[in-house]
Amino acid sequence: MTLATIVTTVRILLIPVFMTLLLVKIPYGVFLAAGVFTLAAVTDGLDGYLARSRNEVTQLGILLDPLADKLLISAALVSLVQLDRISAWIAMLILGREFAVTGLRLVAAGEGVIIPASKLGKLKTTTQIVAIVAVLINLPGSQTMIWLAVAVTIWSGIDYFAKAADVLQLKGSPKA
């Protein structure tokens, strides 16, 4: 197992710690949860850097990294819905985009096309993380940050599908 894969695995293992700190009533639990969430989010960039810089990109890492990201964001959004800090439709919109883009990438991979993370996709991730932390610790303007995250999430999803429109044309099917 590579160092990058270990970092990704730690990110996954931090998710139940984050949720416990957030959902169990303990002193300063929300702030501790925000710290754990932030630490887990920071490891996202770290594992990719380690894998590339050490020339240790593996199939396991390629599978686990986006899975860890989606699990972390999903856990945060579901928890925030349970705590009545965000509306369920916001969580579903963000998660729906994640499933749709993941599906698009799977279809593309089946056609031999790799769809890498775009700059807009990275901006989406950053805005989601910042918005989630803001809502967690109840910063002023946190609801505006959630709206910004939703807007960037939708925009990046549309961008992925627009750029991959040709991939969605299946071989042998009539072109529109």
N, C-alpha and C positions, 0 to 999 in steps of 0.2 A: 504494500500500500504506500502510495507516495505522500509526501508532506501536504501537498495541495488537497488530496483526497481526505486526509486526516482533518484538515481545517474545515472542509465541507461537512464532514461527519460531525464535527463539534458543533457546527452551525445547526444541524438537524437536532442534535441532542440538547441544544439550548432552548428549543421551542417549548418543550413541556416545562422547563424551568421558568421561562417567560410567562407562560399561561398560568402557572401556579402562583407566581408572584402577583400577577395582575388580578386573578379571580378569587384567590383566597384572601380573606380579610386579615392582613398583617400590617403592622405599622410601617409606613413608607413603602408599602408593596408596589404601588403604582410607579413610584420613582425608581425603585429597584428593577421593576419590569421594563421601564423605559431604558434603563442602562443596559440590561441584558439584550433587549431588542436592538439597541444601537450597536452593541458589540457584535451581535450576530450579523447585522446588516453590513458592518465594516468588513467582516470576514469574506463577504461576497467578492469584493475586489481583490482581497489578499490571496484567495485560493487561485483565482485566474492568473494573477501575477506570478505566483510561485510555479504554477504548472508551465507557463510559457517560458519564464526565465530559466528554469531548470530543465527545460525540454522534457517534461514529464506529463504531457497531455495524454490522458488515457480514456478509453471508452467508458470506464466506470465514472470517471470525473465528468465526462461529457453528459452522462445520464444524471448523476447526483447533483451537480451544480444548479441547473435550472429547477430541478425538483425541490432542492433545499430553499431556493428563493421563493417559489410558489407556496411551499408549506409555511414559511415564515410569514409572508404577507397574508395568506389565508387565515392562519391562526390569529394574527393581530386583528384582521377585519371581523372575523366571527366573534372574537372576544369583545371587540368594541360594540358590535351589535347587541351581544348579550348584556353588556353594561349600559345599553341605551345611549351610547355616546355618538353613534352614527346610525343612519337609517339602513335597513336591510337592503333596500334597492341599490344603495351606493356600493355596498359590499358585493352584491350580485353583478352589478355592472363591471366592476373592476375584475372580479373573478371570471366573469363571462369572457371578457377580453383575453384574459390569460389562457383560458381553455381554447378559445378560437385561434389565437396566434400559435399555440402549441400544436393544434390540429393542422394548421396551415404548414407549419414546419415539418410535420410528419408526412403530409401529402407531398411536399416538395422533396423531402428525403427519398420518398418512394420513386420519385422521378429523377433521382440523382442530383438534385439541386440542394445546396446548403444555403439556408437563409441565416446569415449572421445577425447578431444583435446590432441594431442601428443606433446612431447617436440619439435619435428620438426615443428609442426604447430604453436607453440608459437614462435619459432625462425623466422618462416615466417612472422608472424605478426610484430615482432620487426624489422626485416629488412625492411619491407614495410614502417613502420612508420618512421624509421630513414631516409630511402631514400626519402620519400615524403617531410619531413622537409628539408632535404638537398637541394632538387630541389626547394622547395618553396623559400628558402633564398639564393639560388644560391651559395652554398658552392663549393669550388674546389673539384673535384672528385665526384660530385653529380650524374653524369651520370654513373659512375662506380658503385655507390651505387644502382642505379636503376637496373643495370644489375645483381648485386648480389641478389637483392630482387626478380628479375624474376627467377634466377636460384634456389634460395631456395623455391620459390613458386612452381615451376615445381617439384622439388625434393619432397617436402612435399605432393603434390597431388599424385604423383606416389606412395609414401610410404603409404598413406591412402588406395589407391585402392589395392595395393599389400597385405596389412595386412587384408583387408576385402574381399579378393577374394572368400572365401567360402560363404560369405553373398550374393554375387551376383548370386550364383547358386540357382535359384528359386525352391521351393518345387514342385515335380512332373515333373520337366523338366529333360531331360537326361543329365547326367554329361559328360563333355567332357573329 
